């Protein structure tokens, strides 16, 4: 994957997060994506798939 392709996928991830109301914040050398039902840390935004941003169900204990 070329750097141009990676940047394209990073921008796609940013757009998906914005559309879903998710926040992207720097986290060490990676990125923290959080919002309703989503809480994950990733090294590079280029490797996020749309399915990764689906909210996970919350169960009370």
HTML snippet that shows the backbone in 3Dmol.js (N, CA, C, O; Angstrom):
<script src="https://3Dmol.org/build/3Dmol-min.js"></script>
<div id="view" style="width:600px;height:400px;position:relative"></div>
<script>
const pdb = `
ATOM      1  N   UNK A   1       0.854  -1.165   0.000  1.00  0.00           N
ATOM      2  CA  UNK A   1       0.000   0.000   0.000  1.00  0.00           C
ATOM      3  C   UNK A   1       0.905   1.235   0.000  1.00  0.00           C
ATOM      4  O   UNK A   1       1.832   1.343   0.803  1.00  0.00           O
ATOM      5  N   UNK A   2       0.621   2.151  -0.906  1.00  0.00           N
ATOM      6  CA  UNK A   2       1.422   3.370  -0.993  1.00  0.00           C
ATOM      7  C   UNK A   2       0.971   4.382   0.064  1.00  0.00           C
ATOM      8  O   UNK A   2      -0.101   4.246   0.653  1.00  0.00           O
ATOM      9  N   UNK A   3       1.789   5.376   0.287  1.00  0.00           N
ATOM     10  CA  UNK A   3       1.453   6.416   1.271  1.00  0.00           C
ATOM     11  C   UNK A   3       0.205   7.193   0.836  1.00  0.00           C
ATOM     12  O   UNK A   3      -0.584   7.613   1.682  1.00  0.00           O
ATOM     13  N   UNK A   4       0.022   7.384  -0.468  1.00  0.00           N
ATOM     14  CA  UNK A   4      -1.184   8.066  -0.965  1.00  0.00           C
ATOM     15  C   UNK A   4      -2.434   7.250  -0.657  1.00  0.00           C
ATOM     16  O   UNK A   4      -3.464   7.812  -0.286  1.00  0.00           O
ATOM     17  N   UNK A   5      -2.355   5.940  -0.806  1.00  0.00           N
ATOM     18  CA  UNK A   5      -3.490   5.076  -0.484  1.00  0.00           C
ATOM     19  C   UNK A   5      -3.788   5.112   1.012  1.00  0.00           C
ATOM     20  O   UNK A   5      -4.948   5.175   1.418  1.00  0.00           O
ATOM     21  N   UNK A   6      -2.744   5.073   1.823  1.00  0.00           N
ATOM     22  CA  UNK A   6      -2.947   5.151   3.281  1.00  0.00           C
ATOM     23  C   UNK A   6      -3.623   6.451   3.669  1.00  0.00           C
ATOM     24  O   UNK A   6      -4.539   6.460   4.491  1.00  0.00           O
ATOM     25  N   UNK A   7      -3.173   7.548   3.078  1.00  0.00           N
ATOM     26  CA  UNK A   7      -3.782   8.846   3.407  1.00  0.00           C
ATOM     27  C   UNK A   7      -5.244   8.872   2.975  1.00  0.00           C
ATOM     28  O   UNK A   7      -6.084   9.442   3.670  1.00  0.00           O
ATOM     29  N   UNK A   8      -5.552   8.263   1.842  1.00  0.00           N
ATOM     30  CA  UNK A   8      -6.951   8.166   1.393  1.00  0.00           C
ATOM     31  C   UNK A   8      -7.793   7.415   2.437  1.00  0.00           C
ATOM     32  O   UNK A   8      -8.887   7.859   2.787  1.00  0.00           O
ATOM     33  N   UNK A   9      -7.288   6.293   2.927  1.00  0.00           N
ATOM     34  CA  UNK A   9      -8.020   5.506   3.926  1.00  0.00           C
ATOM     35  C   UNK A   9      -8.123   6.240   5.259  1.00  0.00           C
ATOM     36  O   UNK A   9      -9.133   6.113   5.952  1.00  0.00           O
ATOM     37  N   UNK A  10      -7.105   6.999   5.627  1.00  0.00           N
ATOM     38  CA  UNK A  10      -7.176   7.806   6.861  1.00  0.00           C
ATOM     39  C   UNK A  10      -8.296   8.840   6.753  1.00  0.00           C
ATOM     40  O   UNK A  10      -9.072   9.024   7.690  1.00  0.00           O
ATOM     41  N   UNK A  11      -8.374   9.509   5.607  1.00  0.00           N
ATOM     42  CA  UNK A  11      -9.432  10.502   5.402  1.00  0.00           C
ATOM     43  C   UNK A  11     -10.810   9.840   5.423  1.00  0.00           C
ATOM     44  O   UNK A  11     -11.770  10.406   5.946  1.00  0.00           O
ATOM     45  N   UNK A  12     -10.899   8.642   4.852  1.00  0.00           N
ATOM     46  CA  UNK A  12     -12.163   7.897   4.868  1.00  0.00           C
ATOM     47  C   UNK A  12     -12.570   7.575   6.299  1.00  0.00           C
ATOM     48  O   UNK A  12     -13.740   7.704   6.657  1.00  0.00           O
ATOM     49  N   UNK A  13     -11.613   7.159   7.116  1.00  0.00           N
ATOM     50  CA  UNK A  13     -11.899   6.865   8.518  1.00  0.00           C
ATOM     51  C   UNK A  13     -12.364   8.113   9.246  1.00  0.00           C
ATOM     52  O   UNK A  13     -13.318   8.058  10.021  1.00  0.00           O
ATOM     53  N   UNK A  14     -11.706   9.232   9.008  1.00  0.00           N
ATOM     54  CA  UNK A  14     -12.124  10.495   9.643  1.00  0.00           C
ATOM     55  C   UNK A  14     -13.550  10.858   9.250  1.00  0.00           C
ATOM     56  O   UNK A  14     -14.334  11.292  10.094  1.00  0.00           O
ATOM     57  N   UNK A  15     -13.890  10.684   7.975  1.00  0.00           N
ATOM     58  CA  UNK A  15     -15.247  10.998   7.504  1.00  0.00           C
ATOM     59  C   UNK A  15     -16.274  10.068   8.151  1.00  0.00           C
ATOM     60  O   UNK A  15     -17.339  10.520   8.570  1.00  0.00           O
ATOM     61  N   UNK A  16     -15.963   8.783   8.234  1.00  0.00           N
ATOM     62  CA  UNK A  16     -16.879   7.831   8.870  1.00  0.00           C
ATOM     63  C   UNK A  16     -17.102   8.177  10.340  1.00  0.00           C
ATOM     64  O   UNK A  16     -18.227   8.122  10.837  1.00  0.00           O
ATOM     65  N   UNK A  17     -16.020   8.534  11.028  1.00  0.00           N
ATOM     66  CA  UNK A  17     -16.136   8.893  12.445  1.00  0.00           C
ATOM     67  C   UNK A  17     -16.976  10.146  12.629  1.00  0.00           C
ATOM     68  O   UNK A  17     -17.802  10.213  13.539  1.00  0.00           O
ATOM     69  N   UNK A  18     -16.773  11.127  11.780  1.00  0.00           N
ATOM     70  CA  UNK A  18     -17.550  12.360  11.863  1.00  0.00           C
ATOM     71  C   UNK A  18     -19.030  12.070  11.627  1.00  0.00           C
ATOM     72  O   UNK A  18     -19.888  12.583  12.346  1.00  0.00           O
ATOM     73  N   UNK A  19     -19.325  11.258  10.634  1.00  0.00           N
ATOM     74  CA  UNK A  19     -20.719  10.923  10.312  1.00  0.00           C
ATOM     75  C   UNK A  19     -21.391  10.168  11.454  1.00  0.00           C
ATOM     76  O   UNK A  19     -22.602  10.292  11.642  1.00  0.00           O
ATOM     77  N   UNK A  20     -20.633   9.392  12.217  1.00  0.00           N
ATOM     78  CA  UNK A  20     -21.197   8.591  13.311  1.00  0.00           C
ATOM     79  C   UNK A  20     -21.090   9.288  14.662  1.00  0.00           C
ATOM     80  O   UNK A  20     -21.515   8.730  15.673  1.00  0.00           O
ATOM     81  N   UNK A  21     -20.534  10.486  14.700  1.00  0.00           N
ATOM     82  CA  UNK A  21     -20.419  11.211  15.959  1.00  0.00           C
ATOM     83  C   UNK A  21     -19.326  10.676  16.861  1.00  0.00           C
ATOM     84  O   UNK A  21     -19.415  10.800  18.082  1.00  0.00           O
ATOM     85  N   UNK A  22     -18.289  10.078  16.273  1.00  0.00           N
ATOM     86  CA  UNK A  22     -17.182   9.526  17.043  1.00  0.00           C
ATOM     87  C   UNK A  22     -16.037  10.526  17.116  1.00  0.00           C
ATOM     88  O   UNK A  22     -15.848  11.348  16.219  1.00  0.00           O
ATOM     89  N   UNK A  23     -15.284  10.441  18.195  1.00  0.00           N
ATOM     90  CA  UNK A  23     -14.147  11.329  18.413  1.00  0.00           C
ATOM     91  C   UNK A  23     -12.855  10.577  18.149  1.00  0.00           C
ATOM     92  O   UNK A  23     -12.702   9.428  18.560  1.00  0.00           O
ATOM     93  N   UNK A  24     -11.926  11.230  17.460  1.00  0.00           N
ATOM     94  CA  UNK A  24     -10.590  10.680  17.232  1.00  0.00           C
ATOM     95  C   UNK A  24      -9.610  11.559  17.995  1.00  0.00           C
ATOM     96  O   UNK A  24      -9.577  12.775  17.806  1.00  0.00           O
ATOM     97  N   UNK A  25      -8.806  10.933  18.864  1.00  0.00           N
ATOM     98  CA  UNK A  25      -7.830  11.676  19.656  1.00  0.00           C
ATOM     99  C   UNK A  25      -6.478  10.957  19.621  1.00  0.00           C
ATOM    100  O   UNK A  25      -6.433   9.727  19.601  1.00  0.00           O
ATOM    101  N   UNK A  26      -5.382  11.714  19.614  1.00  0.00           N
ATOM    102  CA  UNK A  26      -4.067  11.072  19.699  1.00  0.00           C
ATOM    103  C   UNK A  26      -3.961  10.291  21.005  1.00  0.00           C
ATOM    104  O   UNK A  26      -4.475  10.720  22.038  1.00  0.00           O
ATOM    105  N   UNK A  27      -3.290   9.142  20.950  1.00  0.00           N
ATOM    106  CA  UNK A  27      -3.142   8.290  22.127  1.00  0.00           C
ATOM    107  C   UNK A  27      -1.772   7.626  22.033  1.00  0.00           C
ATOM    108  O   UNK A  27      -1.626   6.585  21.393  1.00  0.00           O
ATOM    109  N   UNK A  28      -0.778   8.222  22.665  1.00  0.00           N
ATOM    110  CA  UNK A  28       0.596   7.721  22.526  1.00  0.00           C
ATOM    111  C   UNK A  28       1.031   7.837  21.080  1.00  0.00           C
ATOM    112  O   UNK A  28       0.974   8.918  20.494  1.00  0.00           O
ATOM    113  N   UNK A  29       1.463   6.728  20.502  1.00  0.00           N
ATOM    114  CA  UNK A  29       1.850   6.720  19.089  1.00  0.00           C
ATOM    115  C   UNK A  29       0.684   6.329  18.186  1.00  0.00           C
ATOM    116  O   UNK A  29       0.856   6.218  16.972  1.00  0.00           O
ATOM    117  N   UNK A  30      -0.487   6.121  18.754  1.00  0.00           N
ATOM    118  CA  UNK A  30      -1.646   5.697  17.982  1.00  0.00           C
ATOM    119  C   UNK A  30      -2.794   6.680  18.091  1.00  0.00           C
ATOM    120  O   UNK A  30      -2.598   7.872  18.332  1.00  0.00           O
ATOM    121  N   UNK A  31      -4.003   6.153  17.908  1.00  0.00           N
ATOM    122  CA  UNK A  31      -5.221   6.943  17.912  1.00  0.00           C
ATOM    123  C   UNK A  31      -6.276   6.254  18.743  1.00  0.00           C
ATOM    124  O   UNK A  31      -6.387   5.028  18.732  1.00  0.00           O
ATOM    125  N   UNK A  32      -7.061   7.053  19.471  1.00  0.00           N
ATOM    126  CA  UNK A  32      -8.164   6.545  20.282  1.00  0.00           C
ATOM    127  C   UNK A  32      -9.451   7.020  19.628  1.00  0.00           C
ATOM    128  O   UNK A  32      -9.660   8.220  19.453  1.00  0.00           O
ATOM    129  N   UNK A  33     -10.309   6.078  19.268  1.00  0.00           N
ATOM    130  CA  UNK A  33     -11.606   6.394  18.668  1.00  0.00           C
ATOM    131  C   UNK A  33     -12.664   6.038  19.701  1.00  0.00           C
ATOM    132  O   UNK A  33     -12.731   4.901  20.167  1.00  0.00           O
ATOM    133  N   UNK A  34     -13.489   7.018  20.055  1.00  0.00           N
ATOM    134  CA  UNK A  34     -14.502   6.771  21.076  1.00  0.00           C
ATOM    135  C   UNK A  34     -15.799   7.483  20.720  1.00  0.00           C
ATOM    136  O   UNK A  34     -15.824   8.468  19.983  1.00  0.00           O
ATOM    137  N   UNK A  35     -16.862   6.944  21.273  1.00  0.00           N
ATOM    138  CA  UNK A  35     -18.183   7.518  21.062  1.00  0.00           C
ATOM    139  C   UNK A  35     -19.220   6.520  21.519  1.00  0.00           C
ATOM    140  O   UNK A  35     -18.879   5.541  22.183  1.00  0.00           O
ATOM    141  N   UNK A  36     -20.475   6.741  21.181  1.00  0.00           N
ATOM    142  CA  UNK A  36     -21.549   5.848  21.619  1.00  0.00           C
ATOM    143  C   UNK A  36     -21.318   4.400  21.171  1.00  0.00           C
ATOM    144  O   UNK A  36     -21.445   4.083  19.988  1.00  0.00           O
ATOM    145  N   UNK A  37     -20.981   3.535  22.118  1.00  0.00           N
ATOM    146  CA  UNK A  37     -20.790   2.124  21.836  1.00  0.00           C
ATOM    147  C   UNK A  37     -19.460   1.753  21.207  1.00  0.00           C
ATOM    148  O   UNK A  37     -19.237   0.587  20.883  1.00  0.00           O
ATOM    149  N   UNK A  38     -18.566   2.730  21.026  1.00  0.00           N
ATOM    150  CA  UNK A  38     -17.277   2.479  20.378  1.00  0.00           C
ATOM    151  C   UNK A  38     -16.171   3.005  21.281  1.00  0.00           C
ATOM    152  O   UNK A  38     -16.232   4.139  21.755  1.00  0.00           O
ATOM    153  N   UNK A  39     -15.155   2.171  21.515  1.00  0.00           N
ATOM    154  CA  UNK A  39     -14.015   2.569  22.322  1.00  0.00           C
ATOM    155  C   UNK A  39     -12.835   1.700  21.889  1.00  0.00           C
ATOM    156  O   UNK A  39     -12.705   0.561  22.338  1.00  0.00           O
ATOM    157  N   UNK A  40     -11.976   2.233  21.018  1.00  0.00           N
ATOM    158  CA  UNK A  40     -10.856   1.432  20.539  1.00  0.00           C
ATOM    159  C   UNK A  40      -9.621   2.285  20.319  1.00  0.00           C
ATOM    160  O   UNK A  40      -9.700   3.496  20.114  1.00  0.00           O
ATOM    161  N   UNK A  41      -8.467   1.611  20.369  1.00  0.00           N
ATOM    162  CA  UNK A  41      -7.176   2.256  20.126  1.00  0.00           C
ATOM    163  C   UNK A  41      -6.533   1.539  18.946  1.00  0.00           C
ATOM    164  O   UNK A  41      -6.531   0.309  18.881  1.00  0.00           O
ATOM    165  N   UNK A  42      -5.989   2.318  18.012  1.00  0.00           N
ATOM    166  CA  UNK A  42      -5.380   1.746  16.808  1.00  0.00           C
ATOM    167  C   UNK A  42      -4.100   2.500  16.469  1.00  0.00           C
ATOM    168  O   UNK A  42      -3.977   3.690  16.758  1.00  0.00           O
ATOM    169  N   UNK A  43      -3.157   1.805  15.858  1.00  0.00           N
ATOM    170  CA  UNK A  43      -1.875   2.415  15.504  1.00  0.00           C
ATOM    171  C   UNK A  43      -2.003   3.370  14.324  1.00  0.00           C
ATOM    172  O   UNK A  43      -1.358   4.419  14.311  1.00  0.00           O
ATOM    173  N   UNK A  44      -2.824   3.027  13.332  1.00  0.00           N
ATOM    174  CA  UNK A  44      -2.937   3.851  12.127  1.00  0.00           C
ATOM    175  C   UNK A  44      -4.394   3.868  11.671  1.00  0.00           C
ATOM    176  O   UNK A  44      -5.015   2.815  11.525  1.00  0.00           O
ATOM    177  N   UNK A  45      -4.927   5.041  11.452  1.00  0.00           N
ATOM    178  CA  UNK A  45      -6.320   5.184  11.026  1.00  0.00           C
ATOM    179  C   UNK A  45      -6.591   4.540   9.668  1.00  0.00           C
ATOM    180  O   UNK A  45      -7.744   4.273   9.330  1.00  0.00           O
ATOM    181  N   UNK A  46      -5.547   4.290   8.893  1.00  0.00           N
ATOM    182  CA  UNK A  46      -5.718   3.701   7.563  1.00  0.00           C
ATOM    183  C   UNK A  46      -6.232   2.266   7.636  1.00  0.00           C
ATOM    184  O   UNK A  46      -6.772   1.756   6.655  1.00  0.00           O
ATOM    185  N   UNK A  47      -6.072   1.613   8.777  1.00  0.00           N
ATOM    186  CA  UNK A  47      -6.425   0.201   8.869  1.00  0.00           C
ATOM    187  C   UNK A  47      -7.783  -0.059   9.521  1.00  0.00           C
ATOM    188  O   UNK A  47      -8.114  -1.207   9.817  1.00  0.00           O
ATOM    189  N   UNK A  48      -8.562   0.983   9.746  1.00  0.00           N
ATOM    190  CA  UNK A  48      -9.911   0.839  10.295  1.00  0.00           C
ATOM    191  C   UNK A  48     -10.862   0.433   9.179  1.00  0.00           C
ATOM    192  O   UNK A  48     -10.829   0.993   8.083  1.00  0.00           O
ATOM    193  N   UNK A  49     -11.706  -0.545   9.470  1.00  0.00           N
ATOM    194  CA  UNK A  49     -12.766  -0.928   8.548  1.00  0.00           C
ATOM    195  C   UNK A  49     -14.074  -0.349   9.074  1.00  0.00           C
ATOM    196  O   UNK A  49     -14.186  -0.039  10.260  1.00  0.00           O
ATOM    197  N   UNK A  50     -15.035  -0.207   8.220  1.00  0.00           N
ATOM    198  CA  UNK A  50     -16.329   0.345   8.624  1.00  0.00           C
ATOM    199  C   UNK A  50     -16.960  -0.490   9.732  1.00  0.00           C
ATOM    200  O   UNK A  50     -17.604   0.057  10.627  1.00  0.00           O
ATOM    201  N   UNK A  51     -16.783  -1.813   9.681  1.00  0.00           N
ATOM    202  CA  UNK A  51     -17.346  -2.698  10.701  1.00  0.00           C
ATOM    203  C   UNK A  51     -16.723  -2.452  12.070  1.00  0.00           C
ATOM    204  O   UNK A  51     -17.369  -2.696  13.089  1.00  0.00           O
ATOM    205  N   UNK A  52     -15.484  -1.974  12.113  1.00  0.00           N
ATOM    206  CA  UNK A  52     -14.827  -1.693  13.391  1.00  0.00           C
ATOM    207  C   UNK A  52     -15.516  -0.562  14.145  1.00  0.00           C
ATOM    208  O   UNK A  52     -15.383  -0.457  15.364  1.00  0.00           O
ATOM    209  N   UNK A  53     -16.243   0.276  13.434  1.00  0.00           N
ATOM    210  CA  UNK A  53     -16.884   1.439  14.041  1.00  0.00           C
ATOM    211  C   UNK A  53     -18.331   1.192  14.433  1.00  0.00           C
ATOM    212  O   UNK A  53     -19.016   2.112  14.879  1.00  0.00           O
ATOM    213  N   UNK A  54     -18.802  -0.035  14.272  1.00  0.00           N
ATOM    214  CA  UNK A  54     -20.154  -0.390  14.688  1.00  0.00           C
ATOM    215  C   UNK A  54     -20.220  -0.415  16.214  1.00  0.00           C
ATOM    216  O   UNK A  54     -19.319  -0.959  16.852  1.00  0.00           O
ATOM    217  N   UNK A  55     -21.260   0.157  16.810  1.00  0.00           N
ATOM    218  CA  UNK A  55     -21.387   0.123  18.270  1.00  0.00           C
ATOM    219  C   UNK A  55     -21.529  -1.307  18.788  1.00  0.00           C
ATOM    220  O   UNK A  55     -22.214  -2.135  18.189  1.00  0.00           O
ATOM    221  N   UNK A  56     -20.878  -1.572  19.891  1.00  0.00           N
ATOM    222  CA  UNK A  56     -21.010  -2.863  20.555  1.00  0.00           C
ATOM    223  C   UNK A  56     -22.144  -2.778  21.570  1.00  0.00           C
ATOM    224  O   UNK A  56     -22.323  -1.741  22.209  1.00  0.00           O
ATOM    225  N   UNK A  57     -22.907  -3.850  21.727  1.00  0.00           N
ATOM    226  CA  UNK A  57     -24.000  -3.820  22.702  1.00  0.00           C
ATOM    227  C   UNK A  57     -23.458  -3.717  24.127  1.00  0.00           C
ATOM    228  O   UNK A  57     -22.402  -4.267  24.439  1.00  0.00           O
ATOM    229  N   UNK A  58     -24.179  -3.020  24.973  1.00  0.00           N
ATOM    230  CA  UNK A  58     -23.801  -2.865  26.374  1.00  0.00           C
ATOM    231  C   UNK A  58     -24.724  -3.705  27.226  1.00  0.00           C
ATOM    232  O   UNK A  58     -25.945  -3.598  27.110  1.00  0.00           O
ATOM    233  N   UNK A  59     -24.156  -4.542  28.084  1.00  0.00           N
ATOM    234  CA  UNK A  59     -24.949  -5.409  28.940  1.00  0.00           C
ATOM    235  C   UNK A  59     -24.698  -5.052  30.400  1.00  0.00           C
ATOM    236  O   UNK A  59     -23.549  -4.954  30.830  1.00  0.00           O
ATOM    237  N   UNK A  60     -25.763  -4.861  31.154  1.00  0.00           N
ATOM    238  CA  UNK A  60     -25.649  -4.614  32.594  1.00  0.00           C
ATOM    239  C   UNK A  60     -25.289  -5.917  33.299  1.00  0.00           C
ATOM    240  O   UNK A  60     -25.759  -6.990  32.922  1.00  0.00           O
ATOM    241  N   UNK A  61     -24.469  -5.812  34.305  1.00  0.00           N
ATOM    242  CA  UNK A  61     -24.136  -7.001  35.101  1.00  0.00           C
ATOM    243  C   UNK A  61     -24.961  -7.028  36.350  1.00  0.00           C
ATOM    244  O   UNK A  61     -24.831  -7.949  37.157  1.00  0.00           O
TER     245      UNK A  61
END
`;
const viewer = $3Dmol.createViewer("view");
viewer.addModel(pdb, "pdb");
viewer.setStyle({}, {cartoon: {color: "spectrum"}});
viewer.zoomTo();
viewer.render();
</script>
